[in-house]
Amino acid sequence: MKIKFLLLFLATGLFFSCSSDSDDDNSKEDSIVGVWQAYELKVNNDTASDDEKNARDLLAYLTAKECYVLSFEFKADLTVTIENSVEYLERDGFDIPCPTEKDTETTVYVYADGTLTYTDEDQQEISVDVTIDGDIMTVDAADLDIPNLSAGGQLLFKRK
């Protein structure tokens, strides 16, 4: 059950942490254009729930195997393609193999002044504060409004 929650958490977190890009004269350092892969969940060990710690550990385990279950491809034409394979994670004994299936969604986004705004599959506009430092993008997990994530944490993505 915890594995399913962690997968759902990772998928939701990754989905809400992507957004848009404005094609200004920004340098690559603060541009969102590119393929971003979720690779780390940072949580405070003193305040994080067991589910948050398990999600962190699961993401670290998969990333060490070069398995990225959530990625966003932000394009200069202000479209984003989201690939999410969290729902397809399965346990094989003590191993969790990298899923071969994934869900793909394409939508539009705007990225300006550290805020990513995009339209989700229900046509709702979502805005999330992000920080980009070179090829690392950080999103506050608490901003994603995920149930059972009251202690927060930060989702980190790296540009491929």
Protein Blocks (a to p, Z undefined) as FASTA:
>chain_A
ZZmmmmmmmmmmmmmmgccdddbfbdfklpcbdcdddfbdcddfklpcfklmmmmmmmmm
mmmnopafbdcdddfkopacdddfklmgccehjaccddfbdcddddddddeehiacdddf
kopacddddddehjaccddfklnopghilngpadddddZZ
